[in-house]
Amino acid sequence: MALSRCLKPHSPPRSNRYTAYALPVGYPNSSTICGISTCTNQGVIWLDDHESAAYLNGQRIFPGPNNNFTKMRVDDSGLKII
C-alpha cells in the first residue's frame, strides 16, 4: 500500500517494508502532503517491493491504504531506492 510521507526523520513509514519512493507529479509543488498528522511538508510516495516492480513495469497511479483514499500519481523520474 503506497503512502505519502516527507523525507524527514519520521520517514519511511514503519508499518510495511518500503524499499523505494517515487516523486508525485509536480513535486515539490504538488498537492501531496506528508501523512503524519502534525507534519505539513511535501510528501513523496513510498512504495513496497510489489509497487516498485509495478512502477518499473510502467504503473504510475497507486492506491492508498484503503478504498476511501485518493489515488496518487507519480512522475517518470525513476525510483529512489532507500
N, C-alpha and C positions, 0 to 999 in steps of 0.2 A: 504494500500500500504506500503510495507516494505521499510525502508530507512536505510542507513548506516550513523551513527553519532558516534563520540567518546564519552567517558564518562566525558568530560569536561563540564563546566557550560552551554555551548550553547546546551546541550542535555537534555532531549529528544526533538525531533522536536515538534514544537508547532502547526503545521498545522492540525494534526489529533490527536485523543485521543490514544496515545500509552500507553499501560499498562504493557509492559514487553519487554525485549530484550533477544536475543539468541546470542551465540558466533559463528562467522563464522568458518568454518573448518580451523584449523591451528592457530587460534588466540593465541597469539598476533603476530605470524609470518605469517599472511595471507596477501593476496594482497588487502584486503578490507580496504579502507581508508575513513575517515570521509568525508561526502558530503559537508561540509561547504567549500567554495572556498578558504578561507585563512588558513585552517587547514590541517595539514599533519599527524595527529595522526591516529593510528589504529582505525578502526571503528567496532562497534558492530551492529547487525541488530535489529532495533526497530520494534516491531510488535503491531498491534491493537488487539482488542478482538477477531475478526474473525480469524486473523492469529495465535494468541496464541492458540485458540481452534484447529486449523488445526495442529499446532505443537504437541499438546498433542495427536492428532489422528495419528501421525506418519509422517506428511509432513515435509520435511527438505529443500526443494527448494522453494524459494519465489521470485516472480517477483518484479521488481522495480516500480517506479512511472509511467512509460509509456512503450509502446512496443519497444522502441529503447534502453531500459536499460538492462544491463546484469542481468540475474537472479543470486540470491545469495543462496549459500548452507550453512546451519548452522549445528553445531555438535549436538551430543546427550547428552550434559552435562546438559540439562534442561533449563527452562526459568528462567530469573532473573526478579522478579516482582518489579515494582517501586511504 
